[in-house]
């Protein structure tokens, strides 16, 4: 009987630990930290508004709705935010 309770307790503990790990992975999904953005500065990114390609290091970086976007200018970032709000 004690073995059954011990096994059930370990399974519950394993479930909560696994759920916590999965939640942490999901939180990191599409969001880059500022240090990660600068570390990848030599990559080219495309502005979602005007579709030009710019180096990631010189792009305007905005986090909108939990997603990181890169823009060629603050004007394009404002246009994109206005498009999302309408």
C-alpha positions as CSV (number, residue, x, y, z in Angstrom):
1,X,0.0,0.0,0.0
2,X,2.8,2.4,0.9
3,X,4.6,1.7,-2.4
4,X,1.5,2.6,-4.3
5,X,1.2,5.9,-2.5
6,X,4.9,6.6,-3.0
7,X,4.6,5.9,-6.7
8,X,1.5,8.1,-7.0
9,X,3.3,10.9,-5.2
10,X,6.3,10.6,-7.5
11,X,4.1,10.7,-10.6
12,X,2.4,13.8,-9.4
13,X,5.7,15.5,-8.7
14,X,7.0,14.5,-12.1
15,X,3.9,15.9,-13.8
16,X,4.3,19.3,-12.1
17,X,8.0,19.5,-12.9
18,X,7.4,18.5,-16.5
19,X,4.6,21.1,-16.8
20,X,6.9,23.8,-15.4
21,X,9.6,23.0,-17.9
22,X,7.2,23.1,-20.8
23,X,5.8,26.4,-19.7
24,X,9.3,27.9,-19.5
25,X,10.0,26.7,-23.0
26,X,6.7,28.2,-24.3
27,X,7.5,31.5,-22.6
28,X,10.9,31.7,-24.4
29,X,9.3,30.7,-27.8
30,X,9.3,33.8,-30.0
31,X,10.8,36.4,-27.8
32,X,14.4,37.4,-28.0
33,X,16.3,39.1,-25.2
34,X,18.2,42.3,-26.0
35,X,21.5,40.5,-25.6
36,X,20.3,37.8,-28.1
37,X,19.3,40.4,-30.5
38,X,22.7,42.1,-30.4
39,X,24.5,38.8,-30.6
40,X,22.8,38.0,-33.9
41,X,23.4,41.5,-35.3
42,X,25.0,40.4,-38.5
43,X,21.9,38.6,-39.7
44,X,19.5,40.4,-42.2
45,X,15.8,40.8,-41.2
46,X,12.9,41.9,-43.2
47,X,10.7,44.9,-42.2
48,X,7.1,43.6,-42.1
49,X,5.7,46.9,-43.4
50,X,7.9,48.1,-46.3
51,X,9.6,44.7,-46.9
52,X,13.2,46.0,-47.0
53,X,16.0,43.9,-45.6
54,X,18.2,45.5,-42.9
55,X,21.0,44.3,-40.7
56,X,19.5,43.1,-37.4
57,X,22.1,45.2,-35.4
58,X,20.7,48.5,-36.9
59,X,17.0,47.5,-37.0
60,X,14.5,49.1,-34.7
61,X,13.4,46.3,-32.4
62,X,9.9,46.3,-30.9
63,X,8.1,43.7,-28.8
64,X,4.4,43.7,-29.8
65,X,2.0,41.2,-28.4
66,X,4.8,39.0,-27.0
67,X,6.5,38.8,-30.4
68,X,9.7,40.6,-31.4
69,X,9.6,42.5,-34.7
70,X,12.3,44.4,-36.5
71,X,11.7,47.6,-38.5
72,X,13.8,49.8,-40.7
73,X,12.5,52.9,-38.8
74,X,10.3,54.0,-35.9
75,X,7.8,55.2,-38.5
76,X,7.3,51.6,-39.9
77,X,7.0,50.4,-36.3
78,X,4.2,52.9,-35.6
79,X,2.4,52.0,-38.9
80,X,2.6,48.3,-37.9
81,X,1.2,48.9,-34.4
82,X,-1.7,50.9,-36.0
83,X,-2.4,48.1,-38.4
84,X,-2.6,45.6,-35.5
85,X,-4.9,47.8,-33.5
86,X,-7.5,48.2,-36.3
